[in-house]
């Protein structure tokens, strides 16, 4: 596995596209130094590249090819993500510090401890080269956030750009899939008729789409004027909802519903209007879709309606592994850890209490941030949309973490989204603390002035 990745990276570097890519990368890097908009867009491409993957199982060894250039991008997804990550690191090293000195949220440190537990287990019992590559990759992601996106969050402009960048990763995914669908939709729905886009799994596509929904809602709500910009974001939200339905993922549906309910938790009227508008527009969208496509999606509709817990067997097996090996997790068979369909049970089964405890503490830290942001939104209405976006984003990821191991990756879209939502939340709390402190100092000075003697 590690040697395959190294070979892919070498092939990418010495491919005919390498010189052109390096030239474009250097130009983008230079432009991004003076344009924060372009810097955040580079982060969007990094998130999208992290989602690229090729479906493969015991029956399907080679997925149907995509059209140019999507096939080439998918084949080189992970090395391409590393290249963009390096560009972001170089850009971050040139970023000047702002008024926020501590930019990494505390929960991320506990996620680092969990990844350290994974690293040591693979190092001792598996492929040490793979363990080193995984550790360097995750370390690079955290360092990139520390020097780049988390450090860029110094004002309202960059906060909105941060949300815009995650939304743009969803836009890139949706437009790429639409482009592929014009030529051959079957290449993205060949596995049981479920939509997987340019990812390697329908669940991964659903998680990507679900994570971006809070950002789309923020951009729609923050833009008061009805113009092409607002219409664009509404169209992207509806396209995202359509692709999410085509995945047939109940996890994705739960994530989306959680996002919408928590974003509009105090605005029932707005929630009702959004629901009615989405229903009408989706009905019109389906009316213009090829009837054969609707017939092919019948099994997908049944997935949402059918009952039962399809993960019960996997969950039971992971729980038994944890009970039988509570300290260090189950013995490692193979070169790497394989996580089942639950972030928390998978952590316990594979790393025992050594990895599960820091992951749980990380989760508690995220819940504390959600509660603080909720109190902030009630105390200061001007931060309601901002807080609601982060609350919806974090809650969306946590609702999905119970049926997918989406918190345990080291270079994946969900992890990128988690780190960004945590960074956005920390910025809001830091900004609130700064304003309260300034108000306290101003009030103290006023009291001193009022009590000063006239002579």
C-alpha beads as a LAMMPS data file, in Angstrom:
LAMMPS data file: protein, C-alpha beads

455 atoms
454 bonds

1 atom types
1 bond types

-500.0 500.0 xlo xhi
-500.0 500.0 ylo yhi
-500.0 500.0 zlo zhi

Masses

1 110.0

Atoms # bond

1 1 1 0.000 0.000 0.000
2 1 1 2.765 2.437 0.947
3 1 1 4.886 1.474 -2.075
4 1 1 1.877 2.007 -4.365
5 1 1 1.408 5.511 -3.026
6 1 1 5.120 6.349 -3.429
7 1 1 5.048 5.003 -6.994
8 1 1 1.949 7.076 -7.766
9 1 1 3.644 10.186 -6.398
10 1 1 6.778 9.541 -8.484
11 1 1 4.663 8.884 -11.597
12 1 1 2.808 12.155 -11.018
13 1 1 6.017 14.156 -10.569
14 1 1 7.641 12.748 -13.715
15 1 1 4.511 12.644 -15.862
16 1 1 4.103 14.873 -18.977
17 1 1 1.682 17.003 -16.976
18 1 1 4.239 17.616 -14.222
19 1 1 6.069 20.590 -15.735
20 1 1 2.802 22.286 -16.655
21 1 1 1.419 21.533 -13.198
22 1 1 4.518 22.887 -11.460
23 1 1 4.386 26.079 -13.538
24 1 1 0.681 26.590 -12.801
25 1 1 1.271 25.769 -9.121
26 1 1 4.022 28.381 -8.799
27 1 1 1.861 31.001 -10.528
28 1 1 -1.109 30.200 -8.273
29 1 1 1.149 30.286 -5.217
30 1 1 2.457 33.729 -6.130
31 1 1 -1.029 35.081 -6.853
32 1 1 -2.435 33.542 -3.655
33 1 1 0.096 35.490 -1.581
34 1 1 -1.750 38.669 -2.537
35 1 1 -5.279 37.264 -2.884
36 1 1 -6.884 35.606 0.110
37 1 1 -9.774 34.613 -2.172
38 1 1 -7.416 32.519 -4.299
39 1 1 -5.739 31.088 -1.185
40 1 1 -9.075 29.803 0.124
41 1 1 -9.926 28.463 -3.350
42 1 1 -6.681 26.477 -3.274
43 1 1 -7.902 24.974 -0.007
44 1 1 -11.180 24.064 -1.774
45 1 1 -9.262 22.124 -4.419
46 1 1 -7.295 20.369 -1.665
47 1 1 -10.559 19.251 -0.022
48 1 1 -11.949 18.021 -3.327
49 1 1 -8.735 16.189 -4.202
50 1 1 -8.872 14.472 -0.798
51 1 1 -12.278 13.040 -1.754
52 1 1 -11.098 11.433 -4.999
53 1 1 -11.054 7.666 -5.103
54 1 1 -11.721 4.610 -7.285
55 1 1 -14.330 1.991 -6.374
56 1 1 -13.076 -1.580 -6.053
57 1 1 -14.339 -4.763 -4.406
58 1 1 -14.013 -8.512 -4.821
59 1 1 -16.390 -8.516 -7.804
60 1 1 -15.447 -5.235 -9.509
61 1 1 -11.674 -4.944 -9.886
62 1 1 -11.688 -1.913 -12.183
63 1 1 -14.264 0.874 -12.095
64 1 1 -15.624 2.229 -15.410
65 1 1 -13.430 5.060 -16.736
66 1 1 -14.466 8.677 -16.353
67 1 1 -14.116 11.322 -19.054
68 1 1 -11.020 13.489 -19.372
69 1 1 -9.674 14.965 -17.114
70 1 1 -11.687 13.345 -14.289
71 1 1 -10.175 9.903 -14.915
72 1 1 -6.633 11.290 -14.667
73 1 1 -7.492 13.251 -11.519
74 1 1 -9.086 10.204 -9.876
75 1 1 -6.107 7.974 -10.696
76 1 1 -3.753 10.455 -9.018
77 1 1 -6.093 11.605 -6.251
78 1 1 -3.893 11.075 -3.197
79 1 1 -0.585 12.273 -4.720
80 1 1 -2.427 15.303 -6.125
81 1 1 -3.767 16.080 -2.638
82 1 1 -0.218 15.899 -1.259
83 1 1 1.010 18.334 -3.923
84 1 1 -1.756 20.862 -3.137
85 1 1 -1.100 20.340 0.582
86 1 1 2.557 21.283 0.024
87 1 1 1.470 24.419 -1.868
88 1 1 -0.775 25.394 1.044
89 1 1 2.087 24.788 3.475
90 1 1 4.382 27.042 1.441
91 1 1 1.642 29.665 1.326
92 1 1 1.041 29.355 5.058
93 1 1 4.730 29.875 5.823
94 1 1 4.442 33.300 4.192
95 1 1 1.333 34.282 6.180
96 1 1 1.813 37.001 8.781
97 1 1 0.461 36.484 12.269
98 1 1 -2.651 38.397 13.297
99 1 1 -4.210 39.249 16.645
100 1 1 -5.066 35.597 17.306
101 1 1 -1.977 33.882 18.677
102 1 1 -3.486 30.445 19.455
103 1 1 -5.381 29.316 16.358
104 1 1 -5.602 25.526 16.760
105 1 1 -8.730 24.420 18.691
106 1 1 -8.056 22.157 21.679
107 1 1 -10.062 19.151 20.327
108 1 1 -7.589 18.848 17.461
109 1 1 -4.782 18.038 19.926
110 1 1 -6.738 15.006 21.158
111 1 1 -7.278 13.926 17.564
112 1 1 -3.489 14.103 17.143
113 1 1 -3.090 11.808 20.188
114 1 1 -5.490 9.303 18.611
115 1 1 -3.517 9.383 15.348
116 1 1 -0.319 8.845 17.383
117 1 1 -1.874 5.680 18.860
118 1 1 -2.658 4.474 15.336
119 1 1 0.900 5.300 14.240
120 1 1 2.554 3.332 17.042
121 1 1 0.335 0.283 16.558
122 1 1 1.000 0.113 12.815
123 1 1 4.727 0.762 13.416
124 1 1 5.087 -2.145 15.833
125 1 1 2.764 -4.684 14.185
126 1 1 2.329 -3.577 10.555
127 1 1 4.069 -1.642 7.799
128 1 1 6.342 0.975 9.370
129 1 1 6.747 2.782 6.012
130 1 1 2.987 3.156 5.720
131 1 1 2.837 4.322 9.352
132 1 1 5.479 6.986 8.690
133 1 1 3.707 8.187 5.550
134 1 1 0.371 8.358 7.402
135 1 1 1.945 10.258 10.318
136 1 1 3.695 12.712 8.008
137 1 1 0.481 13.214 6.044
138 1 1 -1.687 13.946 9.081
139 1 1 1.049 16.088 10.590
140 1 1 1.199 18.030 7.329
141 1 1 -2.578 18.559 7.396
142 1 1 -2.520 19.920 10.960
143 1 1 0.510 22.112 10.218
144 1 1 -1.193 23.382 7.067
145 1 1 -4.220 24.423 9.120
146 1 1 -2.032 26.061 11.764
147 1 1 -0.085 28.110 9.214
148 1 1 -2.899 28.590 6.711
149 1 1 -6.708 28.442 7.144
150 1 1 -6.776 28.669 10.963
151 1 1 -4.273 31.534 10.866
152 1 1 -6.180 33.324 8.087
153 1 1 -9.289 33.540 10.293
154 1 1 -8.644 37.016 11.698
155 1 1 -11.745 38.931 10.537
156 1 1 -15.281 38.621 9.185
157 1 1 -14.070 38.634 5.576
158 1 1 -11.915 35.540 6.078
159 1 1 -14.602 33.809 8.135
160 1 1 -17.014 34.087 5.215
161 1 1 -14.274 32.977 2.830
162 1 1 -13.646 29.926 5.023
163 1 1 -17.285 28.873 4.695
164 1 1 -17.197 29.775 0.988
165 1 1 -14.145 27.551 0.462
166 1 1 -15.851 24.453 1.912
167 1 1 -18.964 25.229 -0.149
168 1 1 -16.754 25.574 -3.241
169 1 1 -15.336 22.093 -2.700
170 1 1 -18.938 20.873 -2.908
171 1 1 -19.488 23.004 -6.014
172 1 1 -16.397 21.521 -7.685
173 1 1 -17.634 18.015 -6.853
174 1 1 -21.183 18.711 -8.074
175 1 1 -20.057 20.368 -11.322
176 1 1 -17.512 17.612 -12.002
177 1 1 -20.221 14.984 -11.530
178 1 1 -22.647 16.928 -13.720
179 1 1 -19.972 17.138 -16.415
180 1 1 -19.412 13.371 -16.162
181 1 1 -23.162 12.730 -16.158
182 1 1 -23.609 14.537 -19.470
183 1 1 -21.366 11.925 -21.122
184 1 1 -21.908 8.788 -19.027
185 1 1 -23.895 8.728 -15.803
186 1 1 -23.539 4.952 -15.489
187 1 1 -19.818 5.357 -14.700
188 1 1 -20.872 6.938 -11.386
189 1 1 -23.829 4.630 -10.609
190 1 1 -22.529 1.214 -11.673
191 1 1 -22.482 -0.153 -8.097
192 1 1 -26.067 -1.181 -7.234
193 1 1 -27.319 1.942 -8.994
194 1 1 -26.033 4.149 -6.155
195 1 1 -24.343 7.449 -6.983
196 1 1 -20.695 7.661 -5.913
197 1 1 -19.520 10.560 -8.063
198 1 1 -15.749 10.860 -8.219
199 1 1 -15.310 9.202 -4.813
200 1 1 -14.697 5.495 -4.199
201 1 1 -17.918 4.850 -2.290
202 1 1 -21.517 6.065 -2.214
203 1 1 -21.220 6.681 1.533
204 1 1 -18.164 8.874 1.001
205 1 1 -20.029 10.871 -1.648
206 1 1 -22.969 11.310 0.748
207 1 1 -20.692 12.470 3.571
208 1 1 -19.034 15.042 1.293
209 1 1 -22.399 16.371 0.148
210 1 1 -23.831 16.417 3.666
211 1 1 -20.844 18.310 5.103
212 1 1 -21.265 21.180 2.646
213 1 1 -24.986 21.786 3.238
214 1 1 -24.481 24.127 6.264
215 1 1 -22.129 26.267 4.150
216 1 1 -24.641 26.565 1.311
217 1 1 -27.373 27.586 3.770
218 1 1 -25.096 30.242 5.294
219 1 1 -24.233 31.718 1.905
220 1 1 -27.916 31.774 0.921
221 1 1 -29.007 33.440 4.168
222 1 1 -26.130 35.928 4.411
223 1 1 -26.819 37.190 0.879
224 1 1 -29.983 39.242 1.401
225 1 1 -30.310 40.556 -2.138
226 1 1 -32.048 38.365 -4.723
227 1 1 -29.590 38.256 -7.613
228 1 1 -27.631 35.682 -9.591
229 1 1 -25.315 34.996 -6.630
230 1 1 -28.171 33.931 -4.339
231 1 1 -29.778 31.933 -7.156
232 1 1 -26.432 30.206 -7.799
233 1 1 -26.104 29.039 -4.178
234 1 1 -29.725 27.855 -4.121
235 1 1 -29.110 25.915 -7.341
236 1 1 -25.978 24.325 -5.867
237 1 1 -27.876 23.353 -2.711
238 1 1 -30.590 21.695 -4.798
239 1 1 -28.018 19.897 -6.972
240 1 1 -26.319 18.701 -3.792
241 1 1 -29.654 17.458 -2.425
242 1 1 -30.356 15.618 -5.694
243 1 1 -26.979 13.854 -5.720
244 1 1 -27.369 13.058 -2.011
245 1 1 -30.698 11.331 -2.712
246 1 1 -29.069 9.357 -5.546
247 1 1 -26.422 7.954 -3.151
248 1 1 -29.145 6.037 -1.304
249 1 1 -27.212 6.718 1.911
250 1 1 -29.264 6.858 5.095
251 1 1 -26.164 8.194 6.843
252 1 1 -26.043 11.094 4.385
253 1 1 -29.770 11.718 4.839
254 1 1 -29.390 11.848 8.628
255 1 1 -26.441 14.227 8.293
256 1 1 -28.405 16.529 5.976
257 1 1 -31.511 16.542 8.183
258 1 1 -29.373 17.232 11.271
259 1 1 -27.720 20.158 9.491
260 1 1 -30.979 21.765 8.401
261 1 1 -32.771 21.327 11.737
262 1 1 -29.908 22.742 13.799
263 1 1 -29.186 25.580 11.395
264 1 1 -32.824 26.728 11.566
265 1 1 -33.373 25.606 15.188
266 1 1 -34.853 28.994 16.208
267 1 1 -36.399 29.911 12.868
268 1 1 -39.344 27.643 12.155
269 1 1 -40.770 29.962 9.510
270 1 1 -37.529 30.051 7.534
271 1 1 -37.252 26.256 7.806
272 1 1 -40.778 25.826 6.451
273 1 1 -40.134 28.213 3.543
274 1 1 -36.876 26.431 2.683
275 1 1 -38.641 23.058 2.765
276 1 1 -41.453 24.221 0.498
277 1 1 -39.044 25.868 -1.961
278 1 1 -36.791 22.803 -2.057
279 1 1 -39.784 20.481 -2.579
280 1 1 -41.132 22.507 -5.506
281 1 1 -37.748 22.911 -7.195
282 1 1 -36.783 19.262 -6.700
283 1 1 -40.153 18.242 -8.155
284 1 1 -39.440 20.402 -11.222
285 1 1 -35.921 18.960 -11.444
286 1 1 -37.183 15.378 -11.392
287 1 1 -39.839 16.283 -13.984
288 1 1 -37.120 16.996 -16.555
289 1 1 -35.044 13.904 -15.765
290 1 1 -34.997 10.913 -18.088
291 1 1 -37.716 8.445 -16.920
292 1 1 -35.275 5.549 -17.280
293 1 1 -33.072 7.227 -14.696
294 1 1 -35.998 7.381 -12.270
295 1 1 -36.716 3.697 -12.822
296 1 1 -33.091 2.858 -12.135
297 1 1 -33.252 4.793 -8.880
298 1 1 -36.151 2.723 -7.478
299 1 1 -33.818 0.442 -5.443
300 1 1 -32.248 3.589 -3.975
301 1 1 -35.639 4.858 -2.813
302 1 1 -36.235 1.502 -1.164
303 1 1 -33.034 1.920 0.861
304 1 1 -34.483 5.006 2.554
305 1 1 -37.791 3.268 3.277
306 1 1 -36.581 -0.143 4.384
307 1 1 -36.014 -0.731 8.088
308 1 1 -33.395 -2.739 9.903
309 1 1 -29.843 -2.132 10.999
310 1 1 -27.498 -3.213 8.208
311 1 1 -24.472 -2.500 10.407
312 1 1 -25.465 -4.552 13.439
313 1 1 -23.109 -7.412 12.606
314 1 1 -20.128 -5.104 12.088
315 1 1 -20.879 -3.154 15.281
316 1 1 -21.190 -6.352 17.314
317 1 1 -17.880 -7.634 15.972
318 1 1 -16.104 -4.355 16.819
319 1 1 -17.636 -4.268 20.295
320 1 1 -16.484 -7.844 20.961
321 1 1 -12.990 -6.955 19.718
322 1 1 -12.862 -4.055 22.158
323 1 1 -14.171 -6.130 25.093
324 1 1 -11.645 -8.885 24.409
325 1 1 -8.741 -6.438 23.913
326 1 1 -9.674 -3.336 25.958
327 1 1 -6.227 -1.785 26.347
328 1 1 -4.531 -1.931 22.937
329 1 1 -7.330 -3.192 20.701
330 1 1 -7.485 -6.317 18.568
331 1 1 -4.251 -7.754 17.124
332 1 1 -3.289 -6.305 13.769
333 1 1 -3.616 -8.628 10.789
334 1 1 -1.983 -7.128 7.724
335 1 1 -0.023 -3.925 7.168
336 1 1 -2.610 -1.359 8.282
337 1 1 -5.704 -0.812 10.417
338 1 1 -9.101 -1.255 8.797
339 1 1 -11.879 0.777 10.430
340 1 1 -15.475 -0.441 10.490
341 1 1 -18.666 1.558 10.093
342 1 1 -18.584 3.511 13.357
343 1 1 -15.870 5.969 14.378
344 1 1 -16.112 5.252 18.107
345 1 1 -16.399 1.462 17.980
346 1 1 -13.695 1.304 15.312
347 1 1 -11.339 3.337 17.521
348 1 1 -11.996 1.060 20.487
349 1 1 -11.700 -2.152 18.459
350 1 1 -8.442 -1.165 16.749
351 1 1 -6.604 0.911 19.364
352 1 1 -8.360 0.062 22.652
353 1 1 -8.589 2.609 25.420
354 1 1 -5.247 4.076 24.305
355 1 1 -6.935 5.535 21.230
356 1 1 -10.578 5.624 22.298
357 1 1 -10.063 7.899 25.338
358 1 1 -8.455 10.810 23.412
359 1 1 -11.072 10.440 20.665
360 1 1 -13.905 10.652 23.228
361 1 1 -12.250 13.675 24.869
362 1 1 -12.046 15.249 21.407
363 1 1 -15.762 14.613 20.968
364 1 1 -16.550 16.163 24.350
365 1 1 -14.498 19.221 23.361
366 1 1 -16.556 19.553 20.180
367 1 1 -19.822 19.293 22.149
368 1 1 -18.592 22.018 24.529
369 1 1 -17.846 24.244 21.542
370 1 1 -21.352 23.626 20.185
371 1 1 -22.918 24.639 23.516
372 1 1 -20.762 27.772 23.764
373 1 1 -21.677 28.776 20.219
374 1 1 -25.363 28.215 20.958
375 1 1 -25.114 30.543 23.971
376 1 1 -23.240 33.068 21.820
377 1 1 -25.981 32.991 19.169
378 1 1 -28.625 33.678 21.843
379 1 1 -26.592 36.479 23.444
380 1 1 -25.521 38.170 20.216
381 1 1 -27.965 37.884 17.297
382 1 1 -25.388 39.218 14.823
383 1 1 -23.502 35.929 15.240
384 1 1 -26.556 33.693 14.839
385 1 1 -25.873 32.630 11.245
386 1 1 -22.147 32.212 11.919
387 1 1 -22.679 30.092 15.039
388 1 1 -25.479 28.103 13.410
389 1 1 -23.223 27.141 10.503
390 1 1 -20.526 25.745 12.777
391 1 1 -23.075 24.051 15.056
392 1 1 -24.770 22.436 12.049
393 1 1 -21.429 21.398 10.525
394 1 1 -20.039 19.779 13.670
395 1 1 -23.368 18.112 14.506
396 1 1 -23.613 16.840 10.937
397 1 1 -20.200 15.170 11.218
398 1 1 -20.990 13.680 14.624
399 1 1 -24.336 12.278 13.493
400 1 1 -22.512 10.555 10.636
401 1 1 -19.680 9.311 12.859
402 1 1 -21.946 6.676 14.423
403 1 1 -22.456 4.860 11.122
404 1 1 -19.188 5.676 9.325
405 1 1 -15.548 5.899 10.461
406 1 1 -15.344 9.407 9.026
407 1 1 -13.439 10.924 11.989
408 1 1 -10.539 8.487 11.721
409 1 1 -8.956 9.372 8.381
410 1 1 -5.666 11.230 8.056
411 1 1 -6.093 12.820 4.618
412 1 1 -9.812 12.710 3.873
413 1 1 -12.563 15.201 3.146
414 1 1 -14.446 14.642 6.460
415 1 1 -11.280 15.290 8.480
416 1 1 -10.614 18.475 6.485
417 1 1 -14.208 19.583 7.121
418 1 1 -13.932 18.764 10.831
419 1 1 -10.715 20.773 11.234
420 1 1 -12.202 23.727 9.355
421 1 1 -15.466 23.780 11.333
422 1 1 -13.485 23.607 14.587
423 1 1 -11.235 26.448 13.401
424 1 1 -14.262 28.557 12.438
425 1 1 -15.832 27.888 15.830
426 1 1 -12.677 28.859 17.700
427 1 1 -12.471 32.111 15.739
428 1 1 -16.042 33.027 16.766
429 1 1 -15.333 32.288 20.438
430 1 1 -12.053 34.236 20.297
431 1 1 -13.818 37.165 18.657
432 1 1 -16.546 37.143 21.295
433 1 1 -13.961 37.040 24.099
434 1 1 -12.055 39.923 22.493
435 1 1 -15.188 42.067 22.205
436 1 1 -16.225 41.341 25.782
437 1 1 -12.740 42.214 27.017
438 1 1 -12.704 45.473 25.044
439 1 1 -16.141 46.366 26.416
440 1 1 -14.975 45.608 29.970
441 1 1 -11.874 47.804 29.547
442 1 1 -13.964 50.611 28.058
443 1 1 -16.447 50.389 30.928
444 1 1 -13.606 50.422 33.465
445 1 1 -12.124 53.548 31.873
446 1 1 -15.546 55.224 31.882
447 1 1 -16.010 54.469 35.577
448 1 1 -12.561 55.835 36.370
449 1 1 -13.317 59.010 34.377
450 1 1 -16.662 59.546 36.112
451 1 1 -15.157 59.099 39.572
452 1 1 -12.140 61.375 38.975
453 1 1 -12.141 64.675 40.978
454 1 1 -12.789 67.889 39.088
455 1 1 -9.833 69.728 40.721

Bonds

1 1 1 2
2 1 2 3
3 1 3 4
4 1 4 5
5 1 5 6
6 1 6 7
7 1 7 8
8 1 8 9
9 1 9 10
10 1 10 11
11 1 11 12
12 1 12 13
13 1 13 14
14 1 14 15
15 1 15 16
16 1 16 17
17 1 17 18
18 1 18 19
19 1 19 20
20 1 20 21
21 1 21 22
22 1 22 23
23 1 23 24
24 1 24 25
25 1 25 26
26 1 26 27
27 1 27 28
28 1 28 29
29 1 29 30
30 1 30 31
31 1 31 32
32 1 32 33
33 1 33 34
34 1 34 35
35 1 35 36
36 1 36 37
37 1 37 38
38 1 38 39
39 1 39 40
40 1 40 41
41 1 41 42
42 1 42 43
43 1 43 44
44 1 44 45
45 1 45 46
46 1 46 47
47 1 47 48
48 1 48 49
49 1 49 50
50 1 50 51
51 1 51 52
52 1 52 53
53 1 53 54
54 1 54 55
55 1 55 56
56 1 56 57
57 1 57 58
58 1 58 59
59 1 59 60
60 1 60 61
61 1 61 62
62 1 62 63
63 1 63 64
64 1 64 65
65 1 65 66
66 1 66 67
67 1 67 68
68 1 68 69
69 1 69 70
70 1 70 71
71 1 71 72
72 1 72 73
73 1 73 74
74 1 74 75
75 1 75 76
76 1 76 77
77 1 77 78
78 1 78 79
79 1 79 80
80 1 80 81
81 1 81 82
82 1 82 83
83 1 83 84
84 1 84 85
85 1 85 86
86 1 86 87
87 1 87 88
88 1 88 89
89 1 89 90
90 1 90 91
91 1 91 92
92 1 92 93
93 1 93 94
94 1 94 95
95 1 95 96
96 1 96 97
97 1 97 98
98 1 98 99
99 1 99 100
100 1 100 101
101 1 101 102
102 1 102 103
103 1 103 104
104 1 104 105
105 1 105 106
106 1 106 107
107 1 107 108
108 1 108 109
109 1 109 110
110 1 110 111
111 1 111 112
112 1 112 113
113 1 113 114
114 1 114 115
115 1 115 116
116 1 116 117
117 1 117 118
118 1 118 119
119 1 119 120
120 1 120 121
121 1 121 122
122 1 122 123
123 1 123 124
124 1 124 125
125 1 125 126
126 1 126 127
127 1 127 128
128 1 128 129
129 1 129 130
130 1 130 131
131 1 131 132
132 1 132 133
133 1 133 134
134 1 134 135
135 1 135 136
136 1 136 137
137 1 137 138
138 1 138 139
139 1 139 140
140 1 140 141
141 1 141 142
142 1 142 143
143 1 143 144
144 1 144 145
145 1 145 146
146 1 146 147
147 1 147 148
148 1 148 149
149 1 149 150
150 1 150 151
151 1 151 152
152 1 152 153
153 1 153 154
154 1 154 155
155 1 155 156
156 1 156 157
157 1 157 158
158 1 158 159
159 1 159 160
160 1 160 161
161 1 161 162
162 1 162 163
163 1 163 164
164 1 164 165
165 1 165 166
166 1 166 167
167 1 167 168
168 1 168 169
169 1 169 170
170 1 170 171
171 1 171 172
172 1 172 173
173 1 173 174
174 1 174 175
175 1 175 176
176 1 176 177
177 1 177 178
178 1 178 179
179 1 179 180
180 1 180 181
181 1 181 182
182 1 182 183
183 1 183 184
184 1 184 185
185 1 185 186
186 1 186 187
187 1 187 188
188 1 188 189
189 1 189 190
190 1 190 191
191 1 191 192
192 1 192 193
193 1 193 194
194 1 194 195
195 1 195 196
196 1 196 197
197 1 197 198
198 1 198 199
199 1 199 200
200 1 200 201
201 1 201 202
202 1 202 203
203 1 203 204
204 1 204 205
205 1 205 206
206 1 206 207
207 1 207 208
208 1 208 209
209 1 209 210
210 1 210 211
211 1 211 212
212 1 212 213
213 1 213 214
214 1 214 215
215 1 215 216
216 1 216 217
217 1 217 218
218 1 218 219
219 1 219 220
220 1 220 221
221 1 221 222
222 1 222 223
223 1 223 224
224 1 224 225
225 1 225 226
226 1 226 227
227 1 227 228
228 1 228 229
229 1 229 230
230 1 230 231
231 1 231 232
232 1 232 233
233 1 233 234
234 1 234 235
235 1 235 236
236 1 236 237
237 1 237 238
238 1 238 239
239 1 239 240
240 1 240 241
241 1 241 242
242 1 242 243
243 1 243 244
244 1 244 245
245 1 245 246
246 1 246 247
247 1 247 248
248 1 248 249
249 1 249 250
250 1 250 251
251 1 251 252
252 1 252 253
253 1 253 254
254 1 254 255
255 1 255 256
256 1 256 257
257 1 257 258
258 1 258 259
259 1 259 260
260 1 260 261
261 1 261 262
262 1 262 263
263 1 263 264
264 1 264 265
265 1 265 266
266 1 266 267
267 1 267 268
268 1 268 269
269 1 269 270
270 1 270 271
271 1 271 272
272 1 272 273
273 1 273 274
274 1 274 275
275 1 275 276
276 1 276 277
277 1 277 278
278 1 278 279
279 1 279 280
280 1 280 281
281 1 281 282
282 1 282 283
283 1 283 284
284 1 284 285
285 1 285 286
286 1 286 287
287 1 287 288
288 1 288 289
289 1 289 290
290 1 290 291
291 1 291 292
292 1 292 293
293 1 293 294
294 1 294 295
295 1 295 296
296 1 296 297
297 1 297 298
298 1 298 299
299 1 299 300
300 1 300 301
301 1 301 302
302 1 302 303
303 1 303 304
304 1 304 305
305 1 305 306
306 1 306 307
307 1 307 308
308 1 308 309
309 1 309 310
310 1 310 311
311 1 311 312
312 1 312 313
313 1 313 314
314 1 314 315
315 1 315 316
316 1 316 317
317 1 317 318
318 1 318 319
319 1 319 320
320 1 320 321
321 1 321 322
322 1 322 323
323 1 323 324
324 1 324 325
325 1 325 326
326 1 326 327
327 1 327 328
328 1 328 329
329 1 329 330
330 1 330 331
331 1 331 332
332 1 332 333
333 1 333 334
334 1 334 335
335 1 335 336
336 1 336 337
337 1 337 338
338 1 338 339
339 1 339 340
340 1 340 341
341 1 341 342
342 1 342 343
343 1 343 344
344 1 344 345
345 1 345 346
346 1 346 347
347 1 347 348
348 1 348 349
349 1 349 350
350 1 350 351
351 1 351 352
352 1 352 353
353 1 353 354
354 1 354 355
355 1 355 356
356 1 356 357
357 1 357 358
358 1 358 359
359 1 359 360
360 1 360 361
361 1 361 362
362 1 362 363
363 1 363 364
364 1 364 365
365 1 365 366
366 1 366 367
367 1 367 368
368 1 368 369
369 1 369 370
370 1 370 371
371 1 371 372
372 1 372 373
373 1 373 374
374 1 374 375
375 1 375 376
376 1 376 377
377 1 377 378
378 1 378 379
379 1 379 380
380 1 380 381
381 1 381 382
382 1 382 383
383 1 383 384
384 1 384 385
385 1 385 386
386 1 386 387
387 1 387 388
388 1 388 389
389 1 389 390
390 1 390 391
391 1 391 392
392 1 392 393
393 1 393 394
394 1 394 395
395 1 395 396
396 1 396 397
397 1 397 398
398 1 398 399
399 1 399 400
400 1 400 401
401 1 401 402
402 1 402 403
403 1 403 404
404 1 404 405
405 1 405 406
406 1 406 407
407 1 407 408
408 1 408 409
409 1 409 410
410 1 410 411
411 1 411 412
412 1 412 413
413 1 413 414
414 1 414 415
415 1 415 416
416 1 416 417
417 1 417 418
418 1 418 419
419 1 419 420
420 1 420 421
421 1 421 422
422 1 422 423
423 1 423 424
424 1 424 425
425 1 425 426
426 1 426 427
427 1 427 428
428 1 428 429
429 1 429 430
430 1 430 431
431 1 431 432
432 1 432 433
433 1 433 434
434 1 434 435
435 1 435 436
436 1 436 437
437 1 437 438
438 1 438 439
439 1 439 440
440 1 440 441
441 1 441 442
442 1 442 443
443 1 443 444
444 1 444 445
445 1 445 446
446 1 446 447
447 1 447 448
448 1 448 449
449 1 449 450
450 1 450 451
451 1 451 452
452 1 452 453
453 1 453 454
454 1 454 455
